[in-house]
Amino acid sequence: SGKPKAVVQSFRTVNAVATTVATAFDLKSDEVYLLTAPMTHGAGAFMLPVLSRGGRCVIIDKPRPQSIADALEHYRATMTWMPPTLLYMLMDEPGIEAQDFSALRHLIWSGAAATPEKFKQARKLFGNVVESAYGQAEASSVATVLRAHDIIDDEALASVGKPTLLAHVEIMAPDGRILPVGDAGEIVIRGDIRMIEYLEMPEVTAQTIVNGWVHTGDIGQFDARGYLYIKGRLRDVVITGGFNVYPLDVEDVLCRNSAVQEAVVFGLPDDKWGERVEAAITLRPGASAEPQELIEFVRQALGPVKTPKAIHILADLPRSVVGKVQRREVREQFLPKA
């Protein structure tokens, strides 16, 4: 996505993050934390809190869905973290329903948006242990947390929970105003979990930290109960015919279709609409679907404006090293050739 940026954190920040995770998830001294992703990624944010409580961390070589399932069972893991795409792959692993995950207390996902439909599937398979967190390296991985016992209705499934103890999270307009409940805008964060700076990148730091607020580049909104909902990245919003279309809204509907495994929605240049909505999907093993059938499925749920003009069925989607779908790379596949 560009030149890598090193985030400088203070010891105060490290302590704040460890304290936040340990208290937000009520970690116990017998925690067994299974790392399913590199500790340099979001998975690493949970190691120190587990160790500080007296628990232990299990690192497995070459984590794959089956090896993860086996390790969860063998080590009686109480806790794990994974991005949504890895969770989807784990849920689709043959024979997963027969394995014993009864020790699991925290199955935490973050790093990308997960659809409510997938959340329901995970709860059915693993029990009421599926939880979520939201944050960035610039403002830790735990600016908000959604605990399993906080999910009191299906609407909450789409959220990433409420701000944690040491995080101040707001929704900001482009002119710097803090927006009221229900309005969508950029998520901004400040507090002890905030980074100091990007290493040797003062100009980028100044663009990211403004008046003490970390500008995340994510669009979100709060509901009246204080739950935060992620709508997507600022750069990913599709403006078609003057209307804003948030990719996650369309992806959620597509994933409700029983044939769809994953979906990624993006905008392409269009002479008439400015941008047009399109989508790429992968199908569940053994499933089949026609693009026009899926287009009509979305139209019935969301109306014509948010309905993709085209849906591309792919064998797989491009991913990062931790399995996160790369929306930009998907979009580039379908850009008009010069």
VEXDREN-2710 file (C-alpha; in Angstrom, 1 decimal):
% VEXDREN-2710
k/r/px/py/pz
1/SER/0.0/0.0/0.0
2/GLY/3.0/2.3/-0.1
3/LYS/6.3/2.9/1.7
4/PRO/6.4/1.1/5.1
5/LYS/6.2/3.3/8.1
6/ALA/7.8/2.5/11.5
7/VAL/5.6/3.5/14.4
8/VAL/7.4/4.9/17.5
9/GLN/5.6/4.0/20.8
10/SER/6.6/5.0/24.3
11/PHE/6.8/2.6/27.2
12/ARG/3.7/4.3/28.5
13/THR/1.9/3.3/25.3
14/VAL/3.1/-0.3/25.6
15/ASN/1.9/-0.5/29.2
16/ALA/-1.4/1.2/28.3
17/VAL/-2.0/-1.4/25.5
18/ALA/-1.1/-4.4/27.8
19/THR/-3.3/-3.1/30.6
20/THR/-6.2/-2.3/28.2
21/VAL/-6.1/-5.8/26.6
22/ALA/-5.8/-7.6/30.0
23/THR/-8.7/-5.7/31.5
24/ALA/-11.0/-5.4/28.4
25/PHE/-10.9/-9.2/27.9
26/ASP/-10.7/-10.1/31.6
27/LEU/-7.7/-12.3/31.0
28/LYS/-6.9/-15.1/33.5
29/SER/-3.7/-16.6/34.8
30/ASP/-4.4/-19.9/32.9
31/GLU/-4.7/-18.3/29.5
32/VAL/-3.2/-20.3/26.6
33/TYR/-2.9/-17.9/23.7
34/LEU/-2.4/-19.5/20.2
35/LEU/-0.7/-17.2/17.7
36/THR/-2.2/-17.8/14.2
37/ALA/-0.4/-14.8/12.5
38/PRO/3.0/-13.2/12.8
39/MET/3.7/-11.6/16.2
40/THR/4.7/-8.5/14.2
41/HIS/1.1/-8.1/13.1
42/GLY/-2.0/-7.7/15.3
43/ALA/-1.4/-11.1/16.9
44/GLY/1.6/-9.7/18.8
45/ALA/-0.5/-7.1/20.7
46/PHE/-2.1/-9.9/22.8
47/MET/1.2/-11.6/23.8
48/LEU/2.4/-9.3/26.6
49/PRO/-1.1/-9.0/28.2
50/VAL/-1.3/-12.8/28.4
51/LEU/2.1/-13.1/29.8
52/SER/1.5/-10.3/32.3
53/ARG/-1.4/-12.4/33.7
54/GLY/0.8/-15.5/34.0
55/GLY/-0.5/-17.2/30.9
56/ARG/1.4/-18.8/28.1
57/CYS/1.7/-18.3/24.3
58/VAL/1.9/-21.1/21.8
59/ILE/3.6/-20.4/18.4
60/ILE/3.0/-22.8/15.6
61/ASP/5.0/-23.2/12.5
62/LYS/3.3/-22.5/9.2
63/PRO/-0.2/-21.9/10.5
64/ARG/-2.8/-23.3/8.1
65/PRO/-6.5/-23.9/8.9
66/GLN/-6.1/-27.6/9.8
67/SER/-2.9/-27.0/11.9
68/ILE/-4.7/-24.1/13.7
69/ALA/-7.7/-26.3/14.4
70/ASP/-5.4/-29.1/15.7
71/ALA/-3.4/-26.7/17.9
72/LEU/-6.5/-25.2/19.4
73/GLU/-7.7/-28.6/20.4
74/HIS/-4.3/-30.1/21.4
75/TYR/-3.1/-27.2/23.6
76/ARG/-6.6/-26.5/25.0
77/ALA/-6.1/-22.9/23.8
78/THR/-8.3/-20.4/25.6
79/MET/-7.6/-17.5/23.3
80/THR/-6.6/-16.7/19.7
81/TRP/-6.6/-13.8/17.3
82/MET/-7.0/-13.9/13.5
83/PRO/-8.0/-11.7/10.6
84/PRO/-11.5/-12.5/9.2
85/THR/-10.2/-14.2/6.0
86/LEU/-8.3/-16.8/8.1
87/LEU/-11.4/-17.3/10.3
88/TYR/-13.4/-18.0/7.1
89/MET/-10.9/-20.5/5.9
90/LEU/-10.9/-22.2/9.4
91/MET/-14.7/-22.4/9.4
92/ASP/-14.7/-24.1/5.9
93/GLU/-12.0/-26.7/6.9
94/PRO/-13.5/-30.2/6.4
95/GLY/-14.3/-32.0/9.6
96/ILE/-14.0/-28.8/11.8
97/GLU/-17.3/-29.5/13.5
98/ALA/-16.0/-32.7/15.0
99/GLN/-13.1/-31.0/16.8
100/ASP/-13.1/-30.0/20.5
101/PHE/-12.7/-26.2/21.1
102/SER/-14.4/-26.3/24.5
103/ALA/-11.5/-24.6/26.2
104/LEU/-11.7/-21.5/24.0
105/ARG/-12.9/-18.3/25.7
106/HIS/-11.8/-15.6/23.3
107/LEU/-11.8/-16.0/19.5
108/ILE/-10.9/-12.4/18.6
109/TRP/-10.9/-11.1/15.0
110/SER/-9.7/-7.7/13.7
111/GLY/-7.6/-6.3/11.0
112/ALA/-10.4/-6.1/8.5
113/ALA/-14.2/-5.9/8.5
114/ALA/-16.1/-9.2/9.1
115/THR/-19.7/-9.5/8.0
116/PRO/-22.5/-10.2/10.5
117/GLU/-23.4/-13.3/8.6
118/LYS/-19.9/-14.7/9.0
119/PHE/-20.0/-13.7/12.7
120/LYS/-23.1/-15.8/13.2
121/GLN/-21.5/-18.8/11.5
122/ALA/-18.5/-18.5/13.7
123/ARG/-20.6/-18.4/16.9
124/LYS/-22.5/-21.4/15.7
125/LEU/-19.3/-23.4/15.3
126/PHE/-17.2/-22.1/18.2
127/GLY/-19.8/-21.0/20.7
128/ASN/-20.4/-17.6/22.3
129/VAL/-16.7/-16.8/22.3
130/VAL/-16.3/-14.7/19.1
131/GLU/-15.2/-11.2/19.9
132/SER/-13.7/-8.2/18.1
133/ALA/-11.3/-5.4/18.5
134/TYR/-10.5/-2.3/16.4
135/GLY/-7.4/-0.2/16.2
136/GLN/-4.3/0.5/14.3
137/ALA/-0.5/0.4/15.0
138/GLU/-0.8/4.2/15.3
139/ALA/-3.4/3.9/18.1
140/SER/-2.9/0.3/19.3
141/SER/-5.0/-2.7/18.3
142/VAL/-7.6/-2.1/21.0
143/ALA/-9.2/1.3/20.7
144/THR/-12.5/-0.5/20.8
145/VAL/-13.5/-4.0/22.0
146/LEU/-16.6/-6.1/21.4
147/ARG/-17.0/-8.8/24.0
148/ALA/-19.1/-11.9/23.4
149/HIS/-21.5/-10.9/26.3
150/ASP/-22.0/-7.5/24.8
151/ILE/-23.7/-8.9/21.7
152/ILE/-27.3/-8.6/22.8
153/ASP/-28.8/-8.5/19.3
154/ASP/-28.0/-9.0/15.7
155/GLU/-27.4/-5.3/15.1
156/ALA/-24.4/-5.4/17.5
157/LEU/-22.8/-8.1/15.4
158/ALA/-21.9/-5.6/12.8
159/SER/-20.0/-3.3/15.3
160/VAL/-16.5/-3.4/16.7
161/GLY/-17.7/-2.6/20.2
162/LYS/-17.2/0.3/22.4
163/PRO/-14.1/2.5/23.2
164/THR/-11.7/1.0/25.8
165/LEU/-10.7/2.5/29.1
166/LEU/-7.7/4.5/27.9
167/ALA/-8.9/5.4/24.4
168/HIS/-10.9/8.5/23.4
169/VAL/-12.6/7.7/20.1
170/GLU/-14.7/10.2/18.1
171/ILE/-16.1/10.6/14.6
172/MET/-14.8/13.7/12.8
173/ALA/-15.9/15.8/9.8
174/PRO/-13.4/17.0/7.2
175/ASP/-13.5/20.5/8.8
176/GLY/-12.5/19.1/12.3
177/ARG/-15.9/19.1/13.9
178/ILE/-16.8/16.2/16.2
179/LEU/-19.9/14.6/14.7
180/PRO/-23.0/13.5/16.6
181/VAL/-24.2/10.0/17.1
182/GLY/-25.4/8.4/13.9
183/ASP/-23.3/10.6/11.5
184/ALA/-20.6/8.9/9.5
185/GLY/-17.1/10.4/9.3
186/GLU/-13.5/9.7/9.9
187/ILE/-12.6/7.8/13.1
188/VAL/-10.1/9.7/15.2
189/ILE/-8.4/8.4/18.3
190/ARG/-6.3/9.9/21.1
191/GLY/-5.1/8.9/24.6
192/ASP/-2.3/6.9/26.1
193/ILE/-2.6/4.2/23.4
194/ARG/-1.5/6.8/20.7
195/MET/1.9/6.5/19.0
196/ILE/4.5/9.3/19.3
197/GLU/5.3/9.5/15.6
198/TYR/6.3/7.8/12.5
199/LEU/10.1/7.2/12.6
200/GLU/12.0/9.9/10.6
201/MET/8.8/10.9/8.8
202/PRO/7.8/14.3/10.3
203/GLU/5.6/15.4/7.4
204/VAL/3.5/12.2/7.4
205/THR/3.3/12.3/11.2
206/ALA/1.9/15.9/11.0
207/GLN/-0.7/14.7/8.5
208/THR/-1.7/11.8/10.7
209/ILE/-1.7/13.4/14.2
210/VAL/-3.6/16.7/14.1
211/ASN/-4.3/18.5/17.4
212/GLY/-3.6/15.3/19.3
213/TRP/-5.9/13.1/17.3
214/VAL/-4.7/10.2/15.2
215/HIS/-6.6/10.3/11.9
216/THR/-7.2/6.7/11.1
217/GLY/-8.4/7.0/7.5
218/ASP/-11.4/4.8/8.4
219/ILE/-15.0/5.8/8.1
220/GLY/-17.3/4.9/11.0
221/GLN/-20.3/5.9/13.0
222/PHE/-21.5/5.5/16.6
223/ASP/-25.0/4.3/17.5
224/ALA/-27.1/5.6/20.4
225/ARG/-25.7/2.7/22.6
226/GLY/-22.1/3.7/22.0
227/TYR/-21.2/0.9/19.5
228/LEU/-18.8/1.8/16.8
229/TYR/-19.5/0.6/13.2
230/ILE/-16.8/0.6/10.5
231/LYS/-18.0/1.7/7.1
232/GLY/-14.7/1.3/5.2
233/ARG/-11.7/3.3/4.3
234/LEU/-12.0/6.9/3.2
235/ARG/-10.2/6.1/-0.1
236/ASP/-12.5/3.1/-0.7
237/VAL/-15.9/4.9/-0.7
238/VAL/-17.5/4.7/-4.1
239/ILE/-19.2/7.9/-5.1
240/THR/-21.7/6.9/-7.8
241/GLY/-24.1/9.4/-9.3
242/GLY/-23.5/11.7/-6.3
243/PHE/-24.3/8.9/-3.7
244/ASN/-21.8/7.5/-1.3
245/VAL/-21.6/3.7/-1.3
246/TYR/-19.7/2.0/1.5
247/PRO/-18.2/-1.3/0.3
248/LEU/-18.9/-3.1/3.5
249/ASP/-22.6/-2.6/3.2
250/VAL/-22.7/-4.3/-0.1
251/GLU/-20.2/-7.0/0.9
252/ASP/-22.4/-7.9/3.9
253/VAL/-25.4/-8.5/1.6
254/LEU/-23.4/-10.6/-0.8
255/CYS/-22.1/-12.8/2.0
256/ARG/-25.6/-13.5/3.1
257/ASN/-26.0/-15.5/-0.1
258/SER/-25.3/-19.1/0.7
259/ALA/-23.1/-19.6/-2.4
260/VAL/-20.7/-16.7/-1.6
261/GLN/-17.5/-17.3/0.5
262/GLU/-16.0/-13.8/0.3
263/ALA/-16.7/-10.6/-1.4
264/VAL/-14.8/-7.4/-2.1
265/VAL/-16.5/-4.3/-3.5
266/PHE/-14.8/-1.4/-5.3
267/GLY/-15.4/1.5/-7.6
268/LEU/-14.3/1.8/-11.2
269/PRO/-14.3/5.0/-13.4
270/ASP/-17.6/5.5/-15.3
271/ASP/-18.5/8.2/-17.8
272/LYS/-22.1/8.4/-16.7
273/TRP/-21.9/7.8/-13.0
274/GLY/-18.4/9.1/-12.2
275/GLU/-17.8/5.7/-10.6
276/ARG/-19.7/2.5/-10.8
277/VAL/-19.9/-0.2/-8.2
278/GLU/-18.4/-3.6/-9.0
279/ALA/-17.6/-6.7/-6.9
280/ALA/-15.4/-9.7/-7.0
281/ILE/-16.4/-12.8/-5.1
282/THR/-15.2/-16.4/-4.3
283/LEU/-17.7/-19.2/-4.0
284/ARG/-18.1/-21.7/-1.2
285/PRO/-16.7/-25.2/-2.0
286/GLY/-19.2/-27.0/-4.2
287/ALA/-21.4/-24.0/-4.6
288/SER/-22.4/-22.3/-7.9
289/ALA/-24.0/-18.9/-8.8
290/GLU/-24.5/-16.7/-11.8
291/PRO/-23.4/-13.0/-11.6
292/GLN/-26.8/-11.8/-12.7
293/GLU/-28.5/-13.9/-9.9
294/LEU/-26.2/-12.2/-7.3
295/ILE/-26.8/-8.8/-8.7
296/GLU/-30.5/-9.2/-8.3
297/PHE/-29.9/-10.6/-4.8
298/VAL/-28.2/-7.3/-3.8
299/ARG/-30.8/-5.2/-5.6
300/GLN/-33.6/-6.7/-3.6
301/ALA/-31.8/-5.9/-0.4
302/LEU/-30.2/-2.5/-1.1
303/GLY/-31.9/-1.0/-4.1
304/PRO/-30.3/0.0/-7.5
305/VAL/-27.8/2.6/-6.3
306/LYS/-25.7/0.2/-4.2
307/THR/-26.1/-2.7/-6.6
308/PRO/-22.9/-3.7/-8.4
309/LYS/-23.1/-3.2/-12.2
310/ALA/-20.9/-6.3/-12.5
311/ILE/-19.9/-9.2/-10.3
312/HIS/-16.7/-11.2/-11.1
313/ILE/-16.4/-14.7/-9.8
314/LEU/-12.7/-15.6/-9.0
315/ALA/-11.0/-18.7/-7.8
316/ASP/-9.2/-16.7/-5.1
317/LEU/-8.6/-13.1/-4.0
318/PRO/-5.2/-11.5/-3.6
319/ARG/-4.1/-11.4/0.0
320/SER/-1.5/-10.0/2.3
321/VAL/0.9/-12.2/4.3
322/VAL/-1.7/-12.5/7.1
323/GLY/-4.5/-13.4/4.7
324/LYS/-6.1/-10.0/4.5
325/VAL/-7.8/-9.4/1.1
326/GLN/-6.1/-6.6/-0.9
327/ARG/-8.9/-4.5/-2.2
328/ARG/-6.6/-2.3/-4.3
329/GLU/-5.1/-5.2/-6.1
330/VAL/-8.6/-6.6/-6.9
331/ARG/-9.7/-3.3/-8.3
332/GLU/-6.6/-3.0/-10.4
333/GLN/-7.4/-6.3/-12.1
334/PHE/-10.6/-4.7/-13.6
335/LEU/-9.4/-1.1/-14.3
336/PRO/-9.7/-0.2/-18.0
337/LYS/-6.4/-0.8/-19.8
338/ALA/-4.9/2.3/-21.3
END
